[in-house]
Amino acid sequence: MEKNKKSKKALKSLIEDSTREALSRLELPEATKKVKKLIDRNAKKLAEAYADILKREDKRKKKVEKFIDEAVKGGRKNTKTNKNTKAGHVTV
């Protein structure tokens, strides 16, 4: 996909149109109001699922890019310090 960010509405219309087109090619009677409603509902659910998948993939890509950029720059500074190294050795 060229565009990473797709709205649920755009995905829904894409899925709905594709489903209706595929069903129209089959030798079935013309779709009734009930069938159209069912297609609409299922298209909405599929669009939500795909939008979630696309969002997660985009997030994962950004995370990988950030990791690579930090590795190229020389790594990130460690914000966590070990308590033992900070306190030093205590002699009694």
C-alpha positions as CSV (number, residue, x, y, z in Angstrom):
1,M,0.0,0.0,0.0
2,E,1.3,3.4,-0.9
3,K,-0.5,5.2,1.8
4,N,0.0,3.9,5.3
5,K,-2.7,5.8,7.0
6,K,-6.2,4.8,5.9
7,S,-9.4,5.8,7.5
8,K,-11.9,3.2,8.6
9,K,-14.4,4.9,6.4
10,A,-12.2,4.5,3.3
11,L,-11.5,0.9,4.1
12,K,-15.2,0.2,4.7
13,S,-16.2,1.6,1.4
14,L,-13.4,-0.3,-0.4
15,I,-14.4,-3.6,1.3
16,E,-18.1,-3.0,0.7
17,D,-17.7,-2.1,-3.0
18,S,-15.5,-5.1,-3.6
19,T,-17.9,-7.5,-1.8
20,R,-20.9,-6.2,-3.8
21,E,-19.0,-6.4,-7.0
22,A,-18.0,-10.0,-6.3
23,L,-21.5,-11.0,-5.4
24,S,-23.0,-9.3,-8.5
25,R,-20.8,-11.5,-10.7
26,L,-22.2,-14.7,-9.1
27,E,-25.5,-16.2,-10.4
28,L,-27.5,-15.1,-7.4
29,P,-30.8,-13.2,-7.2
30,E,-30.6,-9.4,-6.8
31,A,-29.5,-8.3,-3.3
32,T,-32.4,-7.4,-1.0
33,K,-32.3,-4.7,1.7
34,K,-31.5,-7.4,4.3
35,V,-28.5,-8.6,2.3
36,K,-27.2,-5.1,1.7
37,K,-27.5,-4.4,5.5
38,L,-25.5,-7.5,6.2
39,I,-22.8,-6.6,3.7
40,D,-22.6,-3.1,5.3
41,R,-22.3,-4.5,8.8
42,N,-19.6,-7.0,7.9
43,A,-17.7,-4.4,5.9
44,K,-17.6,-2.2,8.9
45,K,-16.2,-5.0,11.1
46,L,-13.6,-5.9,8.6
47,A,-12.6,-2.3,8.2
48,E,-12.1,-2.0,11.9
49,A,-10.0,-5.1,12.0
50,Y,-7.8,-4.0,9.0
51,A,-7.4,-0.5,10.4
52,D,-6.1,-2.0,13.7
53,I,-3.7,-4.2,11.8
54,L,-2.4,-1.3,9.7
55,K,-2.0,0.8,12.8
56,R,0.1,-1.9,14.5
57,E,2.2,-2.5,11.4
58,D,2.9,1.3,11.2
59,K,3.8,1.4,14.8
60,R,6.1,-1.5,14.5
61,K,7.9,0.0,11.4
62,K,8.4,3.3,13.3
63,K,9.9,1.4,16.3
64,V,12.3,-0.4,14.0
65,E,13.3,2.8,12.2
66,K,13.9,4.5,15.5
67,F,16.0,1.6,16.8
68,I,18.1,1.6,13.6
69,D,18.6,5.4,13.7
70,E,19.7,5.2,17.4
71,A,22.1,2.3,16.5
72,V,23.7,4.4,13.7
73,K,24.1,7.4,15.9
74,G,26.0,5.4,18.4
75,G,23.3,4.0,20.6
76,R,21.2,5.7,23.2
77,K,22.4,6.6,26.6
78,N,21.4,4.2,29.3
79,T,18.9,5.8,31.6
80,K,18.9,2.9,34.0
81,T,21.9,2.5,36.2
82,N,22.8,-0.4,38.3
83,K,22.4,0.3,42.0
84,N,25.6,-1.6,42.9
85,T,27.7,0.6,40.5
86,K,26.2,3.8,41.8
87,A,26.7,3.0,45.5
88,G,30.1,1.4,45.1
89,H,31.5,-1.3,47.4
90,V,30.9,-0.7,51.0
91,T,33.6,-1.9,53.3
92,V,33.1,-2.5,56.9
